[in-house]
Amino acid sequence: MAKFMDVHHGMTGITGEQLKQAHAADLAIQTEEGVTFEHAWADPDEGVIYCLSEAPDADAVQRIHQRAGHPADEIHRLPLTV
Amino acid sequence: MAKFMDVHHGMTGITGEQLKQAHAADLAIQTEEGVTFEHAWADPDEGVIYCLSEAPDADAVQRIHQRAGHPADEIHRLPLTV
């Protein structure tokens, strides 16, 4: 297992409710790929969303996001944390 | 106060020790701008670092990072969190 930060672009104007629903859609199926989404943060002005997760690999993160209807634009493995 | 995610690029090969030292340099002076750096995560393969903070504004985050010797390439205000 490792930590991952995935990034979604083009989300300008996203609301708190939309972010909550998107996150809930991930949580509903995340165990099927062994993923745990820990947090999501959105900058609605610049349309960027960051999701922090613990997962077996980046593909597992992407499969959950894809099935939930919002594939990530970038996924970064984060072996270093402080 | 708000949450911010700042991003540093071009950090390929950064080590855990270097990340720890950079983070410590921020922590040492952060109160002078009312900033609290909460976490930093690094992807040494792709050279990206993410820092999560609580701060009065993006300029305060940047002033601390600049004085610590590692200005951020992007700073995003994150009014939405789940």
Backbone of each chain as nested JSON, in Angstrom:
{
  "chains": [
    {"id": "A", "residues": [
      {"number": 1, "name": "MET", "atoms": {"N": [0.843, -1.2, 0.0], "CA": [0.0, 0.0, 0.0], "C": [0.881, 1.254, 0.0]}},
      {"number": 2, "name": "ALA", "atoms": {"N": [0.372, 2.267, -0.63], "CA": [1.125, 3.531, -0.692], "C": [0.122, 4.679, -0.694]}},
      {"number": 3, "name": "LYS", "atoms": {"N": [0.665, 5.877, -0.498], "CA": [-0.174, 7.081, -0.578], "C": [-0.16, 7.592, -2.008]}},
      {"number": 4, "name": "PHE", "atoms": {"N": [-1.292, 8.154, -2.424], "CA": [-1.411, 8.748, -3.753], "C": [-2.137, 10.079, -3.661]}},
      {"number": 5, "name": "MET", "atoms": {"N": [-1.688, 11.032, -4.501], "CA": [-2.44, 12.276, -4.68], "C": [-2.894, 12.279, -6.134]}},
      {"number": 6, "name": "ASP", "atoms": {"N": [-4.22, 12.322, -6.332], "CA": [-4.666, 12.466, -7.709], "C": [-5.29, 13.835, -7.893]}},
      {"number": 7, "name": "VAL", "atoms": {"N": [-5.201, 14.309, -9.14], "CA": [-5.564, 15.685, -9.455], "C": [-6.573, 15.688, -10.596]}},
      {"number": 8, "name": "HIS", "atoms": {"N": [-7.614, 16.478, -10.429], "CA": [-8.638, 16.661, -11.469], "C": [-8.615, 18.13, -11.882]}},
      {"number": 9, "name": "HIS", "atoms": {"N": [-8.53, 18.371, -13.178], "CA": [-8.562, 19.751, -13.69], "C": [-9.921, 20.028, -14.346]}},
      {"number": 10, "name": "GLY", "atoms": {"N": [-10.154, 21.269, -14.691], "CA": [-11.373, 21.626, -15.424], "C": [-12.631, 21.594, -14.577]}},
      {"number": 11, "name": "MET", "atoms": {"N": [-12.49, 21.736, -13.262], "CA": [-13.63, 21.635, -12.346], "C": [-14.091, 23.009, -11.856]}},
      {"number": 12, "name": "THR", "atoms": {"N": [-13.881, 24.014, -12.681], "CA": [-14.243, 25.379, -12.282], "C": [-15.705, 25.453, -11.856]}},
      {"number": 13, "name": "GLY", "atoms": {"N": [-15.949, 26.079, -10.715], "CA": [-17.313, 26.301, -10.239], "C": [-17.909, 25.146, -9.462]}},
      {"number": 14, "name": "ILE", "atoms": {"N": [-17.14, 24.105, -9.23], "CA": [-17.679, 22.974, -8.454], "C": [-18.171, 23.473, -7.089]}},
      {"number": 15, "name": "THR", "atoms": {"N": [-19.289, 22.907, -6.64], "CA": [-19.859, 23.311, -5.346], "C": [-19.479, 22.293, -4.27]}},
      {"number": 16, "name": "GLY", "atoms": {"N": [-19.685, 22.683, -3.035], "CA": [-19.428, 21.781, -1.914], "C": [-20.271, 20.519, -2.023]}},
      {"number": 17, "name": "GLU", "atoms": {"N": [-21.513, 20.681, -2.456], "CA": [-22.422, 19.536, -2.577], "C": [-21.925, 18.57, -3.66]}},
      {"number": 18, "name": "GLN", "atoms": {"N": [-21.493, 19.116, -4.792], "CA": [-20.969, 18.274, -5.884], "C": [-19.71, 17.517, -5.452]}},
      {"number": 19, "name": "LEU", "atoms": {"N": [-18.839, 18.197, -4.71], "CA": [-17.618, 17.542, -4.234], "C": [-17.975, 16.403, -3.288]}},
      {"number": 20, "name": "LYS", "atoms": {"N": [-18.948, 16.661, -2.408], "CA": [-19.381, 15.66, -1.439], "C": [-19.967, 14.442, -2.153]}},
      {"number": 21, "name": "GLN", "atoms": {"N": [-20.778, 14.685, -3.174], "CA": [-21.388, 13.578, -3.923], "C": [-20.341, 12.766, -4.678]}},
      {"number": 22, "name": "ALA", "atoms": {"N": [-19.382, 13.455, -5.294], "CA": [-18.325, 12.759, -6.041], "C": [-17.5, 11.896, -5.089]}},
      {"number": 23, "name": "HIS", "atoms": {"N": [-17.179, 12.452, -3.937], "CA": [-16.398, 11.713, -2.939], "C": [-17.19, 10.506, -2.442]}},
      {"number": 24, "name": "ALA", "atoms": {"N": [-18.484, 10.695, -2.197], "CA": [-19.334, 9.588, -1.726], "C": [-19.393, 8.473, -2.767]}},
      {"number": 25, "name": "ALA", "atoms": {"N": [-19.404, 8.84, -4.058], "CA": [-19.437, 7.836, -5.131], "C": [-18.152, 7.002, -5.123]}},
      {"number": 26, "name": "ASP", "atoms": {"N": [-17.027, 7.632, -4.802], "CA": [-15.762, 6.89, -4.658], "C": [-15.818, 5.958, -3.45]}},
      {"number": 27, "name": "LEU", "atoms": {"N": [-16.253, 6.509, -2.329], "CA": [-16.26, 5.726, -1.085], "C": [-17.145, 4.487, -1.213]}},
      {"number": 28, "name": "ALA", "atoms": {"N": [-18.231, 4.611, -1.975], "CA": [-19.201, 3.517, -2.094], "C": [-18.593, 2.27, -2.728]}},
      {"number": 29, "name": "ILE", "atoms": {"N": [-17.557, 2.431, -3.555], "CA": [-16.988, 1.28, -4.27], "C": [-15.493, 1.074, -4.011]}},
      {"number": 30, "name": "GLN", "atoms": {"N": [-14.878, 1.916, -3.184], "CA": [-13.423, 1.903, -3.04], "C": [-12.87, 0.573, -2.527]}},
      {"number": 31, "name": "THR", "atoms": {"N": [-13.629, -0.131, -1.679], "CA": [-13.09, -1.375, -1.103], "C": [-12.9, -2.45, -2.171]}},
      {"number": 32, "name": "GLU", "atoms": {"N": [-13.616, -2.329, -3.28], "CA": [-13.49, -3.331, -4.341], "C": [-12.102, -3.331, -4.976]}},
      {"number": 33, "name": "GLU", "atoms": {"N": [-11.371, -2.22, -4.795], "CA": [-9.997, -2.143, -5.321], "C": [-8.975, -1.96, -4.192]}},
      {"number": 34, "name": "GLY", "atoms": {"N": [-9.435, -2.071, -2.953], "CA": [-8.508, -1.907, -1.825], "C": [-8.033, -0.482, -1.635]}},
      {"number": 35, "name": "VAL", "atoms": {"N": [-8.831, 0.489, -2.085], "CA": [-8.455, 1.906, -1.996], "C": [-9.17, 2.55, -0.803]}},
      {"number": 36, "name": "THR", "atoms": {"N": [-8.488, 3.457, -0.11], "CA": [-9.13, 4.281, 0.918], "C": [-8.907, 5.75, 0.576]}},
      {"number": 37, "name": "PHE", "atoms": {"N": [-9.963, 6.417, 0.17], "CA": [-9.857, 7.855, -0.081], "C": [-9.95, 8.58, 1.255]}},
      {"number": 38, "name": "GLU", "atoms": {"N": [-8.944, 9.39, 1.552], "CA": [-8.853, 10.008, 2.883], "C": [-9.414, 11.424, 2.895]}},
      {"number": 39, "name": "HIS", "atoms": {"N": [-9.097, 12.194, 1.861], "CA": [-9.544, 13.586, 1.805], "C": [-9.67, 14.018, 0.354]}},
      {"number": 40, "name": "ALA", "atoms": {"N": [-10.496, 15.032, 0.144], "CA": [-10.525, 15.712, -1.155], "C": [-10.664, 17.199, -0.882]}},
      {"number": 41, "name": "TRP", "atoms": {"N": [-9.945, 17.989, -1.677], "CA": [-9.952, 19.442, -1.521], "C": [-10.187, 20.06, -2.893]}},
      {"number": 42, "name": "ALA", "atoms": {"N": [-11.001, 21.101, -2.946], "CA": [-11.282, 21.731, -4.24], "C": [-11.013, 23.223, -4.225]}},
      {"number": 43, "name": "ASP", "atoms": {"N": [-10.434, 23.685, -5.334], "CA": [-10.267, 25.102, -5.643], "C": [-11.23, 25.399, -6.788]}},
      {"number": 44, "name": "PRO", "atoms": {"N": [-12.456, 25.866, -6.487], "CA": [-13.457, 26.062, -7.547], "C": [-13.105, 27.209, -8.48]}},
      {"number": 45, "name": "ASP", "atoms": {"N": [-12.287, 28.166, -8.022], "CA": [-11.912, 29.302, -8.884], "C": [-11.018, 28.84, -10.026]}},
      {"number": 46, "name": "GLU", "atoms": {"N": [-10.041, 27.998, -9.705], "CA": [-9.12, 27.534, -10.746], "C": [-9.486, 26.138, -11.239]}},
      {"number": 47, "name": "GLY", "atoms": {"N": [-10.53, 25.537, -10.66], "CA": [-11.043, 24.274, -11.173], "C": [-10.161, 23.074, -10.929]}},
      {"number": 48, "name": "VAL", "atoms": {"N": [-9.493, 23.053, -9.766], "CA": [-8.594, 21.938, -9.448], "C": [-9.104, 21.195, -8.215]}},
      {"number": 49, "name": "ILE", "atoms": {"N": [-9.052, 19.869, -8.28], "CA": [-9.394, 19.039, -7.124], "C": [-8.223, 18.114, -6.83]}},
      {"number": 50, "name": "TYR", "atoms": {"N": [-7.885, 18.001, -5.542], "CA": [-6.857, 17.071, -5.08], "C": [-7.514, 16.014, -4.204]}},
      {"number": 51, "name": "CYS", "atoms": {"N": [-7.182, 14.742, -4.46], "CA": [-7.68, 13.639, -3.627], "C": [-6.497, 12.876, -3.071]}},
      {"number": 52, "name": "LEU", "atoms": {"N": [-6.491, 12.674, -1.776], "CA": [-5.446, 11.894, -1.117], "C": [-5.998, 10.51, -0.795]}},
      {"number": 53, "name": "SER", "atoms": {"N": [-5.244, 9.491, -1.153], "CA": [-5.72, 8.127, -0.893], "C": [-4.577, 7.215, -0.476]}},
      {"number": 54, "name": "GLU", "atoms": {"N": [-4.978, 6.074, 0.033], "CA": [-4.064, 4.965, 0.325], "C": [-4.536, 3.839, -0.603]}},
      {"number": 55, "name": "ALA", "atoms": {"N": [-3.62, 3.262, -1.362], "CA": [-4.062, 2.293, -2.373], "C": [-2.924, 1.354, -2.742]}},
      {"number": 56, "name": "PRO", "atoms": {"N": [-3.262, 0.2, -3.349], "CA": [-2.216, -0.737, -3.787], "C": [-1.365, -0.147, -4.908]}},
      {"number": 57, "name": "ASP", "atoms": {"N": [-1.985, 0.591, -5.833], "CA": [-1.243, 1.22, -6.923], "C": [-2.117, 2.288, -7.585]}},
      {"number": 58, "name": "ALA", "atoms": {"N": [-1.51, 3.049, -8.503], "CA": [-2.221, 4.166, -9.136], "C": [-3.385, 3.671, -9.992]}},
      {"number": 59, "name": "ASP", "atoms": {"N": [-3.234, 2.504, -10.597], "CA": [-4.316, 1.977, -11.441], "C": [-5.581, 1.706, -10.637]}},
      {"number": 60, "name": "ALA", "atoms": {"N": [-5.416, 1.222, -9.404], "CA": [-6.578, 0.957, -8.551], "C": [-7.318, 2.265, -8.258]}},
      {"number": 61, "name": "VAL", "atoms": {"N": [-6.558, 3.328, -7.987], "CA": [-7.169, 4.648, -7.742], "C": [-7.951, 5.087, -8.976]}},
      {"number": 62, "name": "GLN", "atoms": {"N": [-7.318, 4.926, -10.137], "CA": [-7.973, 5.38, -11.366], "C": [-9.219, 4.553, -11.677]}},
      {"number": 63, "name": "ARG", "atoms": {"N": [-9.162, 3.258, -11.438], "CA": [-10.343, 2.428, -11.722], "C": [-11.545, 2.885, -10.896]}},
      {"number": 64, "name": "ILE", "atoms": {"N": [-11.317, 3.194, -9.628], "CA": [-12.431, 3.681, -8.792], "C": [-12.956, 5.013, -9.327]}},
      {"number": 65, "name": "HIS", "atoms": {"N": [-12.051, 5.94, -9.608], "CA": [-12.475, 7.264, -10.102], "C": [-13.215, 7.131, -11.434]}},
      {"number": 66, "name": "GLN", "atoms": {"N": [-12.735, 6.243, -12.292], "CA": [-13.39, 6.056, -13.599], "C": [-14.8, 5.503, -13.428]}},
      {"number": 67, "name": "ARG", "atoms": {"N": [-14.916, 4.471, -12.609], "CA": [-16.233, 3.852, -12.397], "C": [-17.194, 4.833, -11.723]}},
      {"number": 68, "name": "ALA", "atoms": {"N": [-16.651, 5.732, -10.909], "CA": [-17.503, 6.727, -10.235], "C": [-17.823, 7.9, -11.171]}},
      {"number": 69, "name": "GLY", "atoms": {"N": [-17.233, 7.873, -12.373], "CA": [-17.593, 8.885, -13.371], "C": [-16.71, 10.108, -13.422]}},
      {"number": 70, "name": "HIS", "atoms": {"N": [-15.568, 10.067, -12.74], "CA": [-14.681, 11.242, -12.769], "C": [-13.213, 10.803, -12.764]}},
      {"number": 71, "name": "PRO", "atoms": {"N": [-12.721, 10.322, -13.92], "CA": [-11.315, 9.904, -14.01], "C": [-10.358, 11.054, -13.651]}},
      {"number": 72, "name": "ALA", "atoms": {"N": [-9.253, 10.679, -13.023], "CA": [-8.255, 11.681, -12.627], "C": [-7.371, 12.051, -13.815]}},
      {"number": 73, "name": "ASP", "atoms": {"N": [-6.888, 13.3, -13.838], "CA": [-5.974, 13.746, -14.893], "C": [-4.52, 13.419, -14.56]}},
      {"number": 74, "name": "GLU", "atoms": {"N": [-4.205, 13.356, -13.272], "CA": [-2.854, 12.988, -12.825], "C": [-2.993, 12.136, -11.579]}},
      {"number": 75, "name": "ILE", "atoms": {"N": [-2.087, 11.164, -11.423], "CA": [-2.033, 10.405, -10.172], "C": [-0.573, 10.287, -9.776]}},
      {"number": 76, "name": "HIS", "atoms": {"N": [-0.25, 10.775, -8.594], "CA": [1.136, 10.757, -8.121], "C": [1.292, 9.855, -6.919]}},
      {"number": 77, "name": "ARG", "atoms": {"N": [2.251, 8.945, -7.005], "CA": [2.613, 8.105, -5.851], "C": [3.487, 8.948, -4.935]}},
      {"number": 78, "name": "LEU", "atoms": {"N": [3.199, 8.865, -3.634], "CA": [3.852, 9.747, -2.662], "C": [4.583, 8.928, -1.597]}},
      {"number": 79, "name": "PRO", "atoms": {"N": [5.76, 8.418, -1.922], "CA": [6.476, 7.625, -0.917], "C": [6.986, 8.463, 0.262]}},
      {"number": 80, "name": "LEU", "atoms": {"N": [7.085, 9.79, 0.075], "CA": [7.628, 10.655, 1.139], "C": [6.533, 11.546, 1.715]}},
      {"number": 81, "name": "THR", "atoms": {"N": [6.417, 11.522, 3.027], "CA": [5.396, 12.298, 3.732], "C": [5.987, 12.929, 4.985]}},
      {"number": 82, "name": "VAL", "atoms": {"N": [5.657, 14.165, 5.229], "CA": [5.978, 14.763, 6.561], "C": [4.734, 15.468, 7.063]}}
    ]},
    {"id": "B", "residues": [
      {"number": 1, "name": "MET", "atoms": {"N": [-8.951, 32.841, 7.846], "CA": [-8.044, 31.721, 7.573], "C": [-8.684, 30.77, 6.569]}},
      {"number": 2, "name": "ALA", "atoms": {"N": [-7.861, 30.16, 5.765], "CA": [-8.355, 29.214, 4.757], "C": [-7.311, 28.121, 4.573]}},
      {"number": 3, "name": "LYS", "atoms": {"N": [-7.731, 27.077, 3.87], "CA": [-6.792, 25.998, 3.53], "C": [-6.157, 26.307, 2.186]}},
      {"number": 4, "name": "PHE", "atoms": {"N": [-4.895, 25.922, 2.035], "CA": [-4.184, 26.091, 0.773], "C": [-3.393, 24.838, 0.445]}},
      {"number": 5, "name": "MET", "atoms": {"N": [-3.346, 24.524, -0.857], "CA": [-2.449, 23.475, -1.337], "C": [-1.438, 24.174, -2.233]}},
      {"number": 6, "name": "ASP", "atoms": {"N": [-0.164, 24.077, -1.871], "CA": [0.832, 24.619, -2.797], "C": [1.629, 23.486, -3.4]}},
      {"number": 7, "name": "VAL", "atoms": {"N": [2.11, 23.747, -4.61], "CA": [2.734, 22.701, -5.418], "C": [4.12, 23.177, -5.863]}},
      {"number": 8, "name": "HIS", "atoms": {"N": [5.092, 22.301, -5.728], "CA": [6.462, 22.561, -6.186], "C": [6.791, 21.54, -7.271]}},
      {"number": 9, "name": "HIS", "atoms": {"N": [7.271, 22.005, -8.399], "CA": [7.676, 21.11, -9.486], "C": [9.208, 21.052, -9.571]}},
      {"number": 10, "name": "GLY", "atoms": {"N": [9.712, 20.148, -10.389], "CA": [11.158, 20.082, -10.637], "C": [11.948, 19.515, -9.465]}},
      {"number": 11, "name": "MET", "atoms": {"N": [11.289, 18.722, -8.604], "CA": [11.958, 18.208, -7.407], "C": [12.329, 16.73, -7.561]}},
      {"number": 12, "name": "THR", "atoms": {"N": [12.58, 16.324, -8.788], "CA": [12.916, 14.923, -9.052], "C": [14.087, 14.458, -8.172]}},
      {"number": 13, "name": "GLY", "atoms": {"N": [13.905, 13.303, -7.556], "CA": [14.983, 12.718, -6.761], "C": [15.055, 13.208, -5.33]}},
      {"number": 14, "name": "ILE", "atoms": {"N": [14.133, 14.059, -4.914], "CA": [14.176, 14.55, -3.531], "C": [14.113, 13.366, -2.565]}},
      {"number": 15, "name": "THR", "atoms": {"N": [14.893, 13.462, -1.481], "CA": [14.927, 12.378, -0.484], "C": [14.018, 12.73, 0.699]}},
      {"number": 16, "name": "GLY", "atoms": {"N": [13.739, 11.727, 1.511], "CA": [12.941, 11.95, 2.709], "C": [13.596, 12.957, 3.639]}},
      {"number": 17, "name": "GLU", "atoms": {"N": [14.926, 12.891, 3.73], "CA": [15.654, 13.813, 4.607], "C": [15.545, 15.252, 4.096]}},
      {"number": 18, "name": "GLN", "atoms": {"N": [15.653, 15.429, 2.772], "CA": [15.536, 16.775, 2.193], "C": [14.132, 17.352, 2.388]}},
      {"number": 19, "name": "LEU", "atoms": {"N": [13.116, 16.483, 2.235], "CA": [11.744, 16.943, 2.442], "C": [11.548, 17.365, 3.895]}},
      {"number": 20, "name": "LYS", "atoms": {"N": [12.098, 16.58, 4.807], "CA": [11.974, 16.876, 6.236], "C": [12.651, 18.2, 6.566]}},
      {"number": 21, "name": "GLN", "atoms": {"N": [13.826, 18.419, 6.001], "CA": [14.558, 19.664, 6.279], "C": [13.832, 20.872, 5.702]}},
      {"number": 22, "name": "ALA", "atoms": {"N": [13.28, 20.722, 4.491], "CA": [12.553, 21.835, 3.861], "C": [11.307, 22.177, 4.684]}},
      {"number": 23, "name": "HIS", "atoms": {"N": [10.607, 21.134, 5.13], "CA": [9.405, 21.333, 5.945], "C": [9.773, 22.002, 7.272]}},
      {"number": 24, "name": "ALA", "atoms": {"N": [10.871, 21.557, 7.888], "CA": [11.308, 22.144, 9.159], "C": [11.659, 23.623, 8.987]}},
      {"number": 25, "name": "ALA", "atoms": {"N": [12.225, 23.975, 7.836], "CA": [12.574, 25.388, 7.577], "C": [11.315, 26.246, 7.483]}},
      {"number": 26, "name": "ASP", "atoms": {"N": [10.244, 25.675, 6.937], "CA": [8.956, 26.39, 6.91], "C": [8.395, 26.543, 8.33]}},
      {"number": 27, "name": "LEU", "atoms": {"N": [8.395, 25.437, 9.064], "CA": [7.806, 25.447, 10.412], "C": [8.505, 26.453, 11.321]}},
      {"number": 28, "name": "ALA", "atoms": {"N": [9.807, 26.616, 11.118], "CA": [10.6, 27.478, 12.0], "C": [10.158, 28.937, 11.927]}},
      {"number": 29, "name": "ILE", "atoms": {"N": [9.569, 29.346, 10.796], "CA": [9.218, 30.771, 10.63], "C": [7.743, 30.988, 10.326]}},
      {"number": 30, "name": "GLN", "atoms": {"N": [6.947, 29.917, 10.263], "CA": [5.564, 30.04, 9.78], "C": [4.688, 30.967, 10.623]}},
      {"number": 31, "name": "THR", "atoms": {"N": [4.946, 31.023, 11.932], "CA": [4.071, 31.842, 12.791], "C": [4.215, 33.326, 12.48]}},
      {"number": 32, "name": "GLU", "atoms": {"N": [5.33, 33.717, 11.884], "CA": [5.538, 35.142, 11.556], "C": [4.54, 35.637, 10.516]}},
      {"number": 33, "name": "GLU", "atoms": {"N": [3.923, 34.705, 9.782], "CA": [2.918, 35.072, 8.784], "C": [1.556, 34.456, 9.111]}},
      {"number": 34, "name": "GLY", "atoms": {"N": [1.436, 33.833, 10.285], "CA": [0.163, 33.229, 10.678], "C": [-0.181, 31.976, 9.892]}},
      {"number": 35, "name": "VAL", "atoms": {"N": [0.854, 31.302, 9.361], "CA": [0.647, 30.102, 8.537], "C": [0.884, 28.851, 9.392]}},
      {"number": 36, "name": "THR", "atoms": {"N": [0.09, 27.805, 9.152], "CA": [0.347, 26.497, 9.759], "C": [0.462, 25.461, 8.65]}},
      {"number": 37, "name": "PHE", "atoms": {"N": [1.67, 24.986, 8.416], "CA": [1.857, 23.911, 7.431], "C": [1.484, 22.595, 8.096]}},
      {"number": 38, "name": "GLU", "atoms": {"N": [0.546, 21.86, 7.485], "CA": [-0.001, 20.655, 8.114], "C": [0.661, 19.382, 7.615]}},
      {"number": 39, "name": "HIS", "atoms": {"N": [0.902, 19.314, 6.315], "CA": [1.5, 18.116, 5.733], "C": [2.259, 18.5, 4.485]}},
      {"number": 40, "name": "ALA", "atoms": {"N": [3.219, 17.654, 4.121], "CA": [3.862, 17.756, 2.812], "C": [4.052, 16.339, 2.293]}},
      {"number": 41, "name": "TRP", "atoms": {"N": [3.808, 16.174, 0.994], "CA": [3.925, 14.864, 0.35], "C": [4.791, 15.034, -0.897]}},
      {"number": 42, "name": "ALA", "atoms": {"N": [5.67, 14.072, -1.167], "CA": [6.529, 14.186, -2.342], "C": [6.462, 12.952, -3.23]}},
      {"number": 43, "name": "ASP", "atoms": {"N": [6.441, 13.211, -4.524], "CA": [6.59, 12.193, -5.568], "C": [7.967, 12.428, -6.189]}},
      {"number": 44, "name": "PRO", "atoms": {"N": [9.0, 11.723, -5.702], "CA": [10.365, 11.975, -6.194], "C": [10.567, 11.551, -7.64]}},
      {"number": 45, "name": "ASP", "atoms": {"N": [9.761, 10.598, -8.126], "CA": [9.916, 10.131, -9.507], "C": [9.514, 11.224, -10.494]}},
      {"number": 46, "name": "GLU", "atoms": {"N": [8.402, 11.879, -10.218], "CA": [7.934, 12.93, -11.131], "C": [8.294, 14.322, -10.62]}},
      {"number": 47, "name": "GLY", "atoms": {"N": [8.921, 14.385, -9.445], "CA": [9.435, 15.667, -8.959], "C": [8.393, 16.663, -8.508]}},
      {"number": 48, "name": "VAL", "atoms": {"N": [7.316, 16.165, -7.894], "CA": [6.251, 17.056, -7.444], "C": [6.112, 16.982, -5.924]}},
      {"number": 49, "name": "ILE", "atoms": {"N": [5.934, 18.143, -5.304], "CA": [5.67, 18.197, -3.865], "C": [4.368, 18.954, -3.637]}},
      {"number": 50, "name": "TYR", "atoms": {"N": [3.539, 18.434, -2.746], "CA": [2.298, 19.089, -2.328], "C": [2.409, 19.45, -0.857]}},
      {"number": 51, "name": "CYS", "atoms": {"N": [2.058, 20.711, -0.53], "CA": [2.033, 21.138, 0.872], "C": [0.645, 21.643, 1.203]}},
      {"number": 52, "name": "LEU", "atoms": {"N": [0.089, 21.131, 2.278], "CA": [-1.225, 21.571, 2.749], "C": [-1.015, 22.509, 3.934]}},
      {"number": 53, "name": "SER", "atoms": {"N": [-1.683, 23.653, 3.903], "CA": [-1.524, 24.611, 5.0], "C": [-2.839, 25.299, 5.318]}},
      {"number": 54, "name": "GLU", "atoms": {"N": [-2.831, 25.95, 6.459], "CA": [-3.902, 26.843, 6.884], "C": [-3.232, 28.216, 6.968]}},
      {"number": 55, "name": "ALA", "atoms": {"N": [-3.82, 29.212, 6.323], "CA": [-3.124, 30.503, 6.252], "C": [-4.107, 31.635, 6.011]}},
      {"number": 56, "name": "PRO", "atoms": {"N": [-3.701, 32.874, 6.299], "CA": [-4.584, 34.019, 6.045], "C": [-4.824, 34.216, 4.545]}},
      {"number": 57, "name": "ASP", "atoms": {"N": [-3.809, 34.004, 3.715], "CA": [-3.952, 34.125, 2.258], "C": [-2.759, 33.461, 1.565]}},
      {"number": 58, "name": "ALA", "atoms": {"N": [-2.852, 33.359, 0.235], "CA": [-1.81, 32.663, -0.533], "C": [-0.463, 33.385, -0.445]}},
      {"number": 59, "name": "ASP", "atoms": {"N": [-0.496, 34.714, -0.354], "CA": [0.759, 35.465, -0.271], "C": [1.543, 35.121, 0.99]}},
      {"number": 60, "name": "ALA", "atoms": {"N": [0.819, 34.901, 2.083], "CA": [1.497, 34.535, 3.34], "C": [2.198, 33.187, 3.183]}},
      {"number": 61, "name": "VAL", "atoms": {"N": [1.532, 32.238, 2.532], "CA": [2.146, 30.925, 2.272], "C": [3.424, 31.111, 1.442]}},
      {"number": 62, "name": "GLN", "atoms": {"N": [3.302, 31.922, 0.392], "CA": [4.452, 32.101, -0.497], "C": [5.61, 32.809, 0.21]}},
      {"number": 63, "name": "ARG", "atoms": {"N": [5.303, 33.8, 1.049], "CA": [6.39, 34.509, 1.745], "C": [7.195, 33.549, 2.619]}},
      {"number": 64, "name": "ILE", "atoms": {"N": [6.509, 32.628, 3.316], "CA": [7.242, 31.656, 4.149], "C": [8.084, 30.737, 3.261]}},
      {"number": 65, "name": "HIS", "atoms": {"N": [7.496, 30.223, 2.195], "CA": [8.242, 29.31, 1.314], "C": [9.44, 30.023, 0.669]}},
      {"number": 66, "name": "GLN", "atoms": {"N": [9.24, 31.295, 0.302], "CA": [10.342, 32.05, -0.314], "C": [11.486, 32.247, 0.678]}},
      {"number": 67, "name": "ARG", "atoms": {"N": [11.128, 32.683, 1.876], "CA": [12.166, 32.934, 2.891], "C": [12.87, 31.635, 3.279]}},
      {"number": 68, "name": "ALA", "atoms": {"N": [12.161, 30.509, 3.198], "CA": [12.773, 29.213, 3.527], "C": [13.587, 28.674, 2.346]}},
      {"number": 69, "name": "GLY", "atoms": {"N": [13.546, 29.392, 1.204], "CA": [14.407, 29.02, 0.088], "C": [13.769, 28.126, -0.958]}},
      {"number": 70, "name": "HIS", "atoms": {"N": [12.444, 27.939, -0.882], "CA": [11.799, 27.07, -1.875], "C": [10.416, 27.618, -2.24]}},
      {"number": 71, "name": "PRO", "atoms": {"N": [10.392, 28.689, -3.048], "CA": [9.105, 29.266, -3.474], "C": [8.237, 28.235, -4.186]}},
      {"number": 72, "name": "ALA", "atoms": {"N": [6.916, 28.34, -3.976], "CA": [5.975, 27.412, -4.616], "C": [5.708, 27.829, -6.058]}},
      {"number": 73, "name": "ASP", "atoms": {"N": [5.433, 26.848, -6.918], "CA": [5.091, 27.123, -8.315], "C": [3.603, 27.401, -8.488]}},
      {"number": 74, "name": "GLU", "atoms": {"N": [2.787, 26.831, -7.617], "CA": [1.334, 27.071, -7.643], "C": [0.855, 27.134, -6.201]}},
      {"number": 75, "name": "ILE", "atoms": {"N": [-0.142, 27.973, -5.951], "CA": [-0.797, 27.967, -4.637], "C": [-2.304, 28.041, -4.879]}},
      {"number": 76, "name": "HIS", "atoms": {"N": [-3.02, 27.054, -4.383], "CA": [-4.47, 26.989, -4.589], "C": [-5.211, 27.155, -3.28]}},
      {"number": 77, "name": "ARG", "atoms": {"N": [-6.146, 28.074, -3.262], "CA": [-7.042, 28.238, -2.11], "C": [-8.103, 27.154, -2.202]}},
      {"number": 78, "name": "LEU", "atoms": {"N": [-8.377, 26.498, -1.085], "CA": [-9.269, 25.329, -1.065], "C": [-10.456, 25.572, -0.144]}},
      {"number": 79, "name": "PRO", "atoms": {"N": [-11.465, 26.292, -0.61], "CA": [-12.615, 26.527, 0.271], "C": [-13.454, 25.269, 0.507]}},
      {"number": 80, "name": "LEU", "atoms": {"N": [-13.311, 24.256, -0.369], "CA": [-14.124, 23.039, -0.239], "C": [-13.261, 21.846, 0.174]}},
      {"number": 81, "name": "THR", "atoms": {"N": [-13.695, 21.165, 1.219], "CA": [-12.956, 20.022, 1.754], "C": [-13.925, 18.91, 2.121]}},
      {"number": 82, "name": "VAL", "atoms": {"N": [-13.585, 17.682, 1.781], "CA": [-14.323, 16.537, 2.334], "C": [-13.315, 15.52, 2.844]}}
    ]}
  ]
}
